[in-house]
Amino acid sequence: MASPLPPPSLSAALAPPMTHRFGVFFFASGTIANPVDIRFQEVSGLQATITTKPDLSAAARLSKRLIPTGIEYGDLELRRGMVVGSPLTKQIQATFNDFRFIRSDVLITIYSEQAVPTSAYLFSEAFPISWQVNSLSAKSEDLLIESLKLSYTRMRTVSL
């Protein structure tokens, strides 16, 4: 005979179901987390590259030696089901309707299967540079997906 499952704890019962292994949090004005725009289907573009230039000094002429000159970041790309009237949607509309740029800090948090944060990345002063909606088709019952590309000034790993 199989043993019954243990009853769920009160904190597990009150916690939202774990449907994503990551959360994306937008901080308007740098301080207030936007609780509506946290569920994304896909995030890509988490990358940083050290730029270099050749060392042209006499000692380096016999070998290939590079000098680091800076850091370049990839654009942050987010995909989700279309949301109407959310704070992020209003920010996108301000950018593409009025050419008004509202910068936000964006925190991406990675969670374990037990919903414990394991790592996080903070993107400073992010703003939309591209927005796209997938094809509209009367024959399809697929969810309408929007893609958002953000540029930012700096990416930092956050210690947890």
ZAFI-557450 format. One record per residue: residue in three letters; x, y, z of N, C-alpha, C, O, CB in turn. Coordinates in steps of 0.001 Angstrom, whole numbers, padded with zeros to 6 digits, always signed. Atoms other than C-alpha are relative to their C-alpha. Glycine has a CB too. Layout:
! residues N
ALAXYZXYZXYZXYZXYZ ...
This chain:
! residues 160
MET+000849-001193+000000+000000+000000+000000+000886+001245+000000+001830+001343+000784-000961+000004+001232 ALA-000790-001226+000100+001369+003410-000973-000331+000915+001156-001474+001005+001604-000251+000714-001338 SER+000229-000930-001102+001849+005938+001758-000618+001282-000556-000286+001708-001662+001329+000306+000764 PRO+000639-001226+000490-000302+009054+001480+001011+001140-000081+002017+001151+000629-001177+000400+000912 LEU-000860-001169+000119+001283+012316+000404-000122+000848+001249-001211+000962+001813-000354+000823-001252 PRO+000099-000881-001166+002158+014644+003261-000827+001230-000353-000815+001680-001498+001408+000418+000499 PRO+000801-001197+000295-000182+017613+003587+000922+001170-000340+002009+001287+000226-000918+000363+001206 PRO-000846-001141+000346+001156+020791+001978+000101+000964+001167-000835+001097+001955-000544+000723-001235 SER-000173-000991-001056+002568+023419+004310-000856+001224-000314-001281+001423-001452+001494+000396+000152 LEU+000804-001204+000183+000666+026651+004824+000675+000956-000981+000001+001547-001824-000235+000699+001349 SER-000691-000915+000914+003369+028683+003026-000072-000503-001435-000201+000301-002358+001464+000175+000421 ALA+000110+000551+001354+003267+026301+000024-001404+000178-000541-001583+000417-001736+000383-001483-000014 ALA+001390-000148+000435-000530+026514-000086-000309+001441-000389-001109+001677-001294-000954-000457+001104 LEU+000265-001410+000273-000477+030333-000073+000859+000553-001128+000526+001589-001704+000222+000812+001246 ALA-000905-000488+001050+002385+030700-002573-000631-000205-001369-001387-001155-001570+001369-000720+000073 PRO+000514+000207+001358+001550+031182-006250+000634-001240-000609+001767-001582-000269+000273+001238-000890 PRO-000568+001198+000609+002043+028064-008362+001252+000347-000797+001333+001409-001414-001034-000687-000903 MET-001259-000220+000706+005525+027726-009846-000174-000396-001457-000087-001576-001797+001160-000802+000655 THR+000187+000292+001418+004917+028018-013581+001197+000431-000817+001328+000036-001975-001248+000680-000520 HIS-001192-000465+000687+008175+029709-014510+001208-000260+000890+001087-000311+002114-000114+001506-000364 ARG-001232+000158-000764+011745+029133-013458+000737+001320+000083+001858+001373+000588+000897-001071-000626 PHE-000614-001317-000080+012490+032821-013777-001095+001045+000106-002236+000815-000293+000908+000272-001228 GLY+000903-001140-000068+010849+036133-013070+000700+001224-000541+001913+001370-000384-000483+000243+001442 VAL-000540-001243+000539+011342+039477-014784-000728+001134+000706-001951+001243+000620-000167+000086-001573 PHE+000600-001060-000803+010761+042508-012582+000456+001358-000521+001655+001622-000615+000369-000164+001495 PHE-000290-001348+000473+010541+046080-013916-000162+000955+001168-001170+000916+001874-000928+000402-001189 PHE+000028-000975-001077+011341+048869-011467-000186+001383-000608+000762+001985-001110+001298-000066+000856 ALA+000305-001341+000502+009625+052085-012526+000614+001022+000951+000503+000877+002168-001546+000219-000138 SER-000660-001054-000785+011525+055162-011315+001060-000570+000930+001477+000095+001878-001031+000780+000813 GLY-001088+000586-000759+014107+052792-009887-000366-000591+001346+000501-001158+002010+001014+001002+000202 THR+000304+000459-001351+012166+051852-006751-001191-000954+000108-001175-001832+000971-000251+001173+000859 ILE+001232+000774-000177+008741+050257-007282-000050-001132-001021-000035-000890-002228-001250+000911-000138 ALA+000094+001146+000910+008538+046743-008723-001398-000056-000598-002390+000123+000110+000332-001330+000738 ASN+001266+000113+000706+005797+046329-011320-000491-001440+000167+000103-002346-000417+000150+000389-001522 PRO+000433+001373-000274+003807+043269-010102-000774-000668-001143-001010-001876-001099-000849-000008+001224 VAL+000806+000547+001093+001832+042815-013349+000872-000630-001082+000542-001697-001601-000872+001092-000610 ASP-000823+000414+001139+004621+042415-015909+001182-000867+000434+002334-000486+000224+000508+001227-000750 ILE-001091+000853-000463+006626+039548-014415+000058-001341-000727+001084-002019-000675-000135-000238+001481 ARG+000058+001321+000630+005568+036497-016436+000363+000101-001474-000388+000649-002280-001400-000620+000163 PHE-000435+000033+001386+007510+036034-019626+000246-001441-000410+000666-002269+000399+001270+000856-000205 GLN-000144+001327+000562+007641+032986-021829+001463-000309-000301+001907-001451-000182-000840-000134-001262 GLU-001385+000203+000411+011227+033500-022931+000797+001271+000215+000297+002373-000010+000078-000440-001470 VAL-000933-001107-000139+014206+035719-022138+001289-000411-000687+001782-001518-000467+000243+000375+001506 SER-001291+000277+000628+017337+035906-024281+000806+001283-000075+000294+002371+000188-000184-000612-001413 GLY-000866-001161+000144+020273+038211-024861+000811+000324+001231+001430+001386+001296-000806+001173-000362 LEU-000826-000231-001176+021924+037872-021469+001445-000264-000410+001907-001405-000379-000437-000913+001211 GLN-001373+000188+000436+025448+038473-022696+000799+001276+000192+000274+002387+000113+000046-000440-001460 ALA-000941-001106-000113+028463+040660-022137+001299-000441-000666+001729-001584-000517+000234+000416+001503 THR-001230+000298+000721+031606+040836-024257+001017+001091+000291+000696+002278+000236-000259-000124-001526 ILE-001089-000957-000186+034937+042481-023471+000510+000403-001381+000878-000454-002184+001157-000607+000880 THR-000574-000476+001256+036042+044652-026382+001498+000199+000210+001947+000525+001310-000687+001330-000479 THR-001452-000096-000097+039757+044746-027146+000569+000756-001189-000112+000990-002187+000627-001392+000091 LYS-000758-000559+001123+042334+046430-029327+001390-000597+000064+001838-000992+001140+000048+001579+000044 PRO-001351+000566-000013+045772+045192-030379+000976+000900+000745+000893+002126+000665+000493-000229-001427 ASP-001074-000725-000671+048737+046204-028247+001091+000239-001034+001669-000713-001557+000550-000792+001251 LEU-000973-000334+001041+051083+048030-030618+001365+000388+000564+002207+000931-000152-000530+001127-000851 SER-001301-000332-000590+053963+048470-028183+001081-000915-000550+000787-001969-001112-000053-000106+001536 ALA-001134+000765+000539+057422+047195-029109+000055-001406+000582+000356-002355-000142+001315+000728+000283 ALA-000070+001321-000633+057268+044315-026627-001081-000935-000526-000895-002151-000531-000124+000131+001514 ALA+001116+000832+000443+053960+043090-028033+000046-000320-001490-000767-001112-001965-001300+000682+000323 ARG-000034+000217+001443+054958+043139-031706+000355-001434-000375+000013-001884-001469+000985+000944-000634 LEU-000402+001373+000300+056389+039613-031503-001108-001011+000286-001017-002167-000125+001234-000359+000800 SER+001119+000891-000298+053143+038133-030233-001306+000790-000080-001309+002020-000121+000166-000655+001407 LYS+001313-000662+000057+049444+038862-030389-000443+000288+001424-000773-000627+002179-001066-000885-000754 ARG+000420-000399-001338+048577+040804-027270-001128+000996-000148-001032+001940-000932+001182+000603+000820 LEU+001164-000876+000072+045216+042471-026740-000149+000791+001286+000208+000329+002370-001271-000810-000275 ILE+000265-000864-001147+044267+045330-024454-001518+000142+000129-002185+000515-000836+000699+001409-000160 PRO+001448-000186-000176+040748+045363-022965-000351+001485-000051+000343+002318+000534-000475-000619+001343 THR+000398-001400+000161+038903+048573-023890-001383+000322+000560-001705+001493+000763+000035+000361-001448 GLY+001339-000276-000513+035371+048168-022567-000863-001244-000001-000385-002351-000253-000667+001089-000818 ILE+000967+001098-000033+032266+046021-022251-001169+000359-000906-001709+001463-000834-000491-000284+001458 GLU+001200-000152+000830+029512+045588-024841-001037-001000+000477-000710-002146+000787+000320-000208-001520 TYR+001087+000857-000444+026139+044166-023862-000917-000320-001166-001103+000503-002062-000786+000662+001139 GLY+001009+000356+000987+023642+042297-026005-001327+000626+000382-001522+001023+001531-000137-001528-000125 ASP+001336-000507-000307+020072+043519-026265-000780-001080+000740-000676-002262+000411-000750+000436-001296 LEU+000834+000911-000773+017692+041926-023772-001301-000213-000765-001999+000749-001087-000272+000555+001440 GLU+001208+000304+000758+014854+040152-025587-000974-000788+000873-000609-001790+001488+000344-000791-001285 LEU+001050+000599-000824+011585+039238-023848-001183-000371-000883-001544+000378-001791-000445+000969+001132 ARG+001201+000442+000733+008592+037255-025197-001057-000396+001019-000766-001032+002032+000322-001201-000973 ARG+001121+000345-000882+005178+036906-023591-001298+000060-000780-001349+000569-001900-000060+000948+001224 GLY+001334-000172+000550+001496+036607-024307-000383+001462+000105-000018+002141+001065-001029-000897+000728 MET+000380-001418+000063+000006+039964-025240-000784+000394+001247-001730-000290+001637-000837+000287-001271 VAL+000671-000529-001185-001047+041995-022185-000490+001403-000335+000263+002213-000876+000956+000010+001252 VAL+000584-001305+000302-003371+044991-022505-000097+000817+001284-000593+000332+002301-001401-000155-000661 GLY+000180-000933-001106-003174+047978-020167+000965-000136+001157+000760+000511+002184-001340-000139+000513 SER-000962+000141-001093-000212+046898-018028+000959+001190-000008+001057+001890-001016+000785-001339-000121 PRO-000977-001098-000016+002432+049425-016917+001068-000141-001094+001459+000859-001698+000675+000067+001365 LEU-001001+000192+001053+004974+047881-019325-000598+000304-001378+000069+000898-002225+000551-001444+000035 THR+000663-000302+001263+002471+048087-022190-000109+001513-000194+000072+002011-001305-001397-000652-000047 LYS+000077-001466+000078+001992+051792-021396+001370+000606-000296+001470+001593-001024-000559+000581+001311 GLN-001357-000468+000282+005773+052275-021409+000354-000236-001465+000959+000625-002103+001017-000709+000916 ILE-000247+000314+001419+006004+050576-024822-000759+000986-000888-000215+001482-001876-000428-001465-000328 GLN+000798-000944+000785+003191+052789-026142+000607+001397+000034+000624+002084-000987-001440+000042+000519 ALA-000630-001318-000099+004929+055938-024845+001222+000076-000904+001481+001107-001524+000396+000306+001455 THR-001194+000020+000841+008097+054894-026663-000356+000057-001473+000175+000894-002204+000826-001243+000282 PHE+000253+000126+001430+006597+053949-030016-001111+000913-000522-001180+001152-001727-000342-001412-000313 ASN+001016-000951+000459+003605+056325-030129+000488+001442+000109+000221+002260-000771-001286-000173+000804 ASP-000367-001390-000298+005176+059466-028637+001501+000264-000039+001933+001396+000174-000526+000378+001350 PHE-001457-000101-000008+008946+058786-028942+000480+000568+001335+001375+001411+001389+000491+000881-001170 ARG-000343-000399-001362+009143+059262-025168+000600-001210+000693-000025-002271+000724-001252+000544+000781 PHE-000727+001133-000559+011662+057051-023362-000028+000035+001515+000422+000993+002143+001441-000012-000498 ILE+000057+000168-001450+011040+055859-019827+000950-001140+000336+000722-002284-000056-001475-000294+000510 ARG-000997+001023-000335+014044+054011-018436-000398-000703+001287-000889-000079+002228+001410+000623+000140 SER+000301+000814-001174+013565+051192-015950+001173-000921+000293+001899-001326-000614-001297-000819-000210 ASP-000925+001076-000334+015840+048872-014062-000786-001296-000100-001952-001355+000291+000635+000188+001435 VAL+000661+001287+000189+015031+045251-014876+000811-001056+000738+002020-001177+000544-000143-000354-001522 LEU-000640+001070-000759+015803+042366-012533-000535-001338-000496-001743-001576-000479-000249+000167+001534 ILE+000383+001354+000399+015783+038807-013869+000511-000931+001081+001710-000991+001356+000576-000387-001423 THR-000337+000918-001089+015705+036232-011089-000262-001427-000447-001326-001736-000983-000813+000328+001280 ILE+000105+001417+000332+016311+032525-011646-000361-000743+001284+000216-000489+002341+001339-000552-000631 TYR+000490+000738-001170+014489+030113-009295+000295-001494-000114+000374-002048-001210-001505+000219+000174 SER-000120+001457-000047+015063+026531-008208-001402-000596-000106-002389+000138-000159+000720-000474+001316 GLU+001309+000660+000057+012264+023947-008403-000826+000262+001250-002051+000142+001221+000175-001498-000191 GLN+000700-000316-001246+011399+024882-004811-000335+001490+000101-000703+001976+001171+000847-000425+001200 ALA+000310-001435+000085+010883+028526-005908+000940+000851+000849+000557+001922+001322-001436+000248+000431 VAL-001009-000756-000731+014050+029661-004137+000886+000716-001020+001395+000076-001941+000850-000935+000938 PRO-000874-000704+000937+016004+032396-005951+001429-000554+000060+001999-000701+001142+000002+001512+000304 THR-001353+000552+000039+019354+030984-007095+001005+000978-000594+002179+000952-000225+000012-001288-000795 SER-000869-001024+000573+020796+033835-009162-000865+001118-000562-002066+000954-000775+000924-000596-001103 ALA+000750-001145+000522+019817+037230-010479+000930+000917-000785+002137+000969-000547-000684+000781+001149 TYR-000729-000939+000849+020872+039809-013058-000778+001301-000031-001993+001304-000228+000207-000569-001444 LEU+000629-001317+000011+020165+043529-012905+000461+000763-001234+001658+000909-001479+000337+000790+001296 PHE-000257-000767+001213+019918+045544-016125-000388+001445+000289-001556+001735+000550-000796-000577-001236 SER+000224-001397-000386+020275+049288-015494-000473+000841-001175+000010+000705-002299+001274+000597+000580 GLU+000511-001001+000937+018335+052004-017316-000432-000599-001339-000057-000104-002402+001051+001055-000240 ALA+000479+000658+001220+016642+049689-019809-001166+000782-000609-001981+001373+000099-000431-001455+000302 PHE+001115-000622+000706+014308+051076-022455-000251-000771-001291+000678-001353-001851+000286+001508-000294 PRO+000347+000764+001207+012465+049530-025433+000659+000576-001250+000682+001790-001450-001516-000030-000186 ILE-000538-000432+001291+014202+049641-028820-000686-000741-001153-000526-000375-002317+001524-000231-000049 SER+000718+000736+001042+012038+047123-030681-001194-000693+000642-001113-001185+001767+000934-001037-000716 TRP+001215+000676-000454+008514+045724-030320-000622-000674-001205-000667-000105-002295-001006+000999+000676 GLN+000573+000761+001119+006844+043083-032442-001090-000928+000525-000994-001450+001636+001102-000818-000747 VAL+001065+000951-000302+003659+041007-032420+000042-001071-001080+000251-000765-002254-001415+000702+000068 ASN-000029+001062+001017+003529+037595-034118-001168+000169-000973-002060+000988-000752-000055-001403+000668 SER+001005-000126+001067+001375+037122-037210-001412-000214+000531-001654-001070+001382+000287-001002-001122 LEU+001416+000172-000320-002371+037530-036881-000609-000908-001060-000439-000680-002258-000751+001380+000066 SER+000607+000934+000938-004299+034656-038429-001358-000433+000535-001471-000860+001684+000918-001228-000237 ALA+001337+000424-000385-008019+033910-038339-000078-001521+000116-000995-002045+000748-001030+000509-001009 LYS-000006+001463-000027-007149+030221-038795+000679-000562+001238+000546-001751+001526+000683-000533-001230 SER-000792+000485-001120-004963+029997-035710-000693+000275+001330-001369+001290+001497+001381+000642-000015 GLU+000502-000201-001357-005980+029567-032098+001153+000262+000967+000975+000215+002184-000814-001222+000461 ASP-001172-000261-000828-002467+030369-030856-000160+001301+000766-000878+002208+000347+001262+000046-000856 LEU-000049-001204-000811-001899+032943-028159+000761+001080-000764+001764+000786-001415+000662-000281+001376 LEU-000691-001113+000640-000907+036366-029491+001247+000315+000823+001145+000671+001997-000932+001259-000126 ILE-001273-000187-000694+002794+036735-028592+000621+001321-000422+000687+001644-001608+000967-001173-000289 GLU-000734-001213+000309+004609+040038-028316+001455-000189+000413+001758-000835+001416-000627+001231+000710 SER-001436+000044-000260+008380+040380-028435+000478+001418+000254+000093+002349-000453+000779-000652-001187 LEU-000513-001303-000387+010202+043255-026795+001511-000088+000108+002045-001006+000730-000627+000480+001335 LYS-001456-000054-000087+013846+044167-027201+000364+001260+000769-000128+002348+000471+000670-000016-001423 LEU-000411-001112-000847+015496+046377-024584+001494+000249-000137+002287-000685-000249-000362-000274+001463 SER-001400-000396-000112+018755+048285-024598+000203+000465+001438-000743+000919+002080+000384+001132-001046 TYR-000268-000385-001384+020430+049027-021274+001442+000471+000108+002256+000221-000781-000272-001183+000979 THR-001337-000568-000148+023519+050753-019915+000980-000944+000673+002182-000864+000421-000074+001274+000779 ARG-000901+000869-000741+024908+048039-017642-000736-001237+000483-001910-001169+000845+000620+000747+001182 MET+000527+001236-000568+024341+044433-016587+000889-000409+001165+002115-000408+001052-000077-001133-001073 ARG-000754+000440-001175+025363+043239-013135-000581-001288+000546-001799-001466+000558+000000+001084+001087 THR+000450+001185-000709+025183+039877-011434-000299+000410+001429+000500+001109+002052+001062-001147-000055 VAL+000405-000357-001352+023336+040220-008123+000289-001179+000915-000136-002301+000639-001506+000397+000055 SER-000287+001056-000974+024624+038230-005157-001230-000248+000855-001856+000685+001358+001214+000377+000891 LEU+001172+000354-000816+021885+036348-003330+000437-000617+001308-000404-000981+002131-000926-000969-000755 
